[in-house]
Amino acid sequence: MAASPSPIPPITVSVVTRDRPAPLLRNLQSLRLIAPLIAEVIVKDDGAVGDVEAVVRANLAPDYPCSIRVERVAGPLGYIRALNEIGRAAPSEFILNLDDDAFIVDVPGVRLAVEILQRDPAVAAVAFAQTNGDGELWPNHVQPSAKTSACAINCFTGFGYLMRKSALLAVNGFRETIYYAGWEKELCLRWLERGFKVIYSPACKVGHLPELKGRDPSLFLRYTTRNNCLTALYDEPWLMVAASVPVRLYAYFQMRKAGHIADPGGFKWILGEIWRCWPTVKRDRTPLKWQTFRRWRELRRTSPAYPLPSTAASENKPA
């Protein structure tokens, strides 16, 4: 007689938001689809102008099926610090982190992600594929991997992923100095060093309609360059740092030119930020092994196939 599948453990849903009430409400309403899987929804109001909790309570019907906690901070914590606070406070081992402009489109994909974590304790996170509002997958080149079946990858994408709380705590959380653009890579490098895996499956789908409000191309470019340099300083052996940091700084000018981005004073700002962060980086710097970076590049190049749980694989093929 075949063994019965293990029950699905409850998950915590984590959402950080600031001044984007419409996408947030779409996000929260979509959680009705997976309400039986949810232990608690934690929304971090990261210094919004308005009262996010009042908006949420006024727009969610009395029969809203999820336990929801809205936490307001007086001044902005920053996205990554807010994620760390939610991660440490989460009442369950599995945490579904969603951008406020992401939303649930189906139940089977979330169940599959939970089953992957449940079955394989070496998996730190499951990366979701992003879809449009109708649940149709975006093109492969904008997904966490271009592969069309489940695979191991070097890095998830932050709009939507299911992670293991104990894996986050094992590496002391997200780097809070890298609080905008590129933080996923730095975390995944440290996970890889500890023997954890990140898995992507196109069958695990989340809707994502990027909200452009508050997005500044020059700011994104600055932080991408800054954070790539900080990641090198935190994690790379010194010989690698000597080669990679100049390349990352030069890439700023290439990206600025390619994107036709006017950014007066941007390079000076980047250098100033690196200098400002150096005392913290020096204190926490823990160089990773060379083989970790070789494995990182190998995963990016090959994305090896990953076997899905047999009970779910046949029921969770991407549309």
VORODREN-172686 format. One line per 4 residues: for each residue x, y, z of C-alpha. Coordinates in steps of 0.1 Angstrom, whole numbers, plus 5000, padded with zeros to 4 digits. Layout:
# residues N
X/Y/Z; ...
This chain:
# residues 319
5000/5000/5000; 5014/5034/4990; 5023/5058/5018; 5000/5088/5021
5016/5121/5011; 5027/5143/5040; 5003/5171/5049; 5012/5205/5035
5027/5226/5063; 5013/5261/5067; 5033/5290/5052; 5038/5327/5061
5032/5352/5033; 5056/5382/5035; 5048/5415/5017; 5068/5448/5020
5050/5478/5007; 5052/5516/5005; 5027/5539/4989; 5013/5514/4964
4978/5506/4977; 4962/5493/4945; 4988/5466/4938; 4989/5456/4974
4952/5451/4976; 4953/5429/4944; 4981/5409/4961; 4961/5404/4993
4929/5395/4975; 4947/5369/4955; 4958/5351/4987; 4922/5339/4990
4932/5312/4965; 4957/5297/4989; 4941/5306/5022; 4941/5270/5035
4979/5269/5031; 4985/5301/5050; 4994/5304/5087; 4997/5342/5086
5001/5371/5062; 5026/5398/5074; 5026/5431/5056; 5053/5456/5065
5043/5492/5058; 5077/5506/5052; 5071/5543/5059; 5041/5549/5036
5026/5584/5035; 4991/5570/5041; 4978/5545/5067; 4983/5512/5049
4965/5492/5076; 4934/5514/5074; 4933/5509/5036; 4937/5472/5040
4910/5468/5066; 4886/5490/5047; 4890/5470/5015; 4891/5434/5027
4857/5419/5033; 4848/5406/5068; 4850/5371/5054; 4887/5375/5044
4900/5340/5051; 4936/5348/5060; 4951/5359/5093; 4968/5392/5085
4991/5414/5104; 5000/5449/5092; 5031/5464/5108; 5038/5501/5103
5072/5517/5108; 5076/5554/5115; 5104/5559/5089; 5115/5537/5061
5135/5506/5072; 5144/5497/5036; 5132/5467/5017; 5158/5442/5029
5157/5451/5066; 5120/5448/5064; 5123/5413/5049; 5147/5403/5076
5123/5415/5103; 5094/5395/5087; 5117/5365/5082; 5127/5364/5119
5091/5369/5131; 5075/5344/5107; 5055/5317/5126; 5062/5290/5101
5093/5274/5085; 5083/5282/5049; 5079/5319/5039; 5064/5330/5006
5080/5364/4998; 5059/5384/4973; 5065/5419/4960; 5035/5441/4965
5029/5441/4928; 5029/5403/4926; 4999/5381/4931; 4988/5344/4932
4974/5330/4900; 4969/5293/4909; 4970/5269/4938; 4990/5239/4923
5021/5259/4917; 5023/5271/4953; 5016/5236/4966; 5044/5222/4944
5069/5248/4958; 5059/5237/4993; 5063/5201/4984; 5098/5207/4970
5110/5223/5002; 5092/5197/5023; 5109/5168/5004; 5144/5182/5000
5159/5200/5031; 5189/5211/5010; 5166/5235/4990; 5167/5269/5005
5143/5285/4981; 5120/5278/4951; 5119/5305/4925; 5086/5312/4908
5080/5319/4872; 5063/5352/4865; 5031/5355/4845; 5008/5383/4832
4974/5390/4848; 4958/5360/4830; 4983/5336/4843; 5002/5332/4810
5039/5328/4814; 5062/5357/4804; 5089/5349/4778; 5116/5325/4790
5144/5351/4788; 5128/5372/4816; 5123/5342/4840; 5147/5331/4867
5159/5305/4841; 5152/5301/4804; 5147/5264/4810; 5112/5251/4804
5113/5224/4831; 5124/5223/4868; 5161/5229/4873; 5187/5241/4898
5197/5277/4894; 5222/5300/4908; 5198/5328/4919; 5161/5334/4924
5144/5367/4914; 5129/5387/4942; 5093/5393/4929; 5082/5359/4942
5098/5329/4959; 5092/5304/4987; 5121/5301/5011; 5131/5281/5041
5133/5302/5073; 5160/5281/5088; 5181/5286/5057; 5178/5323/5060
5188/5323/5096; 5217/5299/5089; 5234/5327/5070; 5223/5355/5093
5197/5369/5070; 5199/5392/5040; 5227/5417/5039; 5210/5449/5050
5237/5472/5034; 5226/5457/5000; 5190/5469/5003; 5180/5477/4968
5190/5458/4936; 5212/5427/4935; 5205/5415/4970; 5193/5381/4957
5227/5372/4943; 5246/5379/4975; 5222/5358/4996; 5223/5329/4971
5261/5329/4970; 5262/5324/5008; 5235/5297/5005; 5256/5279/4979
5287/5281/5002; 5266/5263/5029; 5255/5236/5005; 5219/5249/4999
5202/5248/4965; 5178/5271/4947; 5152/5255/4924; 5132/5270/4896
5101/5254/4881; 5079/5271/4855; 5050/5252/4871; 5053/5274/4902
5037/5306/4889; 5031/5340/4903; 5015/5369/4886; 5037/5400/4883
5027/5433/4869; 5056/5456/4878; 5045/5489/4893; 5065/5517/4878
5057/5542/4905; 5088/5552/4924; 5112/5534/4900; 5141/5556/4888
5164/5542/4862; 5194/5562/4874; 5188/5551/4910; 5186/5515/4899
5218/5518/4879; 5236/5534/4908; 5225/5507/4933; 5232/5479/4909
5268/5490/4905; 5272/5498/4942; 5258/5465/4953; 5278/5444/4928
5309/5460/4943; 5297/5454/4979; 5289/5418/4971; 5325/5414/4958
5339/5430/4989; 5318/5409/5012; 5322/5375/4996; 5351/5373/4971
5388/5364/4979; 5410/5395/4977; 5426/5383/4944; 5391/5381/4928
5381/5415/4943; 5412/5431/4926; 5399/5420/4892; 5362/5422/4896
5356/5455/4913; 5372/5476/4885; 5351/5456/4860; 5319/5463/4879
5328/5500/4881; 5335/5502/4844; 5302/5484/4837; 5284/5514/4852
5295/5535/4822; 5285/5508/4798; 5250/5504/4813; 5245/5541/4815
5254/5545/4778; 5233/5515/4767; 5203/5527/4786; 5206/5563/4776
5205/5572/4813; 5214/5607/4824; 5231/5604/4858; 5252/5634/4867
5273/5627/4898; 5263/5590/4898; 5298/5576/4897; 5310/5598/4925
5280/5588/4945; 5288/5551/4940; 5324/5556/4952; 5311/5575/4982
5286/5548/4991; 5313/5521/4989; 5335/5541/5012; 5306/5548/5036
5297/5511/5038; 5333/5499/5041; 5335/5497/5079; 5304/5474/5080
5317/5454/5051; 5351/5450/5067; 5335/5438/5099; 5313/5412/5083
5335/5402/5053; 5337/5364/5051; 5353/5354/5018; 5337/5323/5001
5356/5294/4986; 5368/5297/4950; 5348/5265/4943; 5316/5283/4953
5321/5308/4925; 5330/5280/4901; 5298/5263/4910; 5279/5296/4907
5291/5300/4871; 5284/5264/4863; 5248/5267/4876; 5243/5298/4855
5256/5281/4824; 5239/5247/4828; 5209/5249/4851; 5208/5212/4856
5175/5194/4857; 5158/5189/4891; 5133/5160/4896; 5099/5172/4909
5081/5153/4936; 5065/5123/4918; 5030/5130/4933; 5030/5165/4919
5050/5165/4887; 5023/5153/4865; 4998/5177/4879; 5020/5208/4877
5031/5212/4842; 5034/5248/4830; 5006/5261/4807
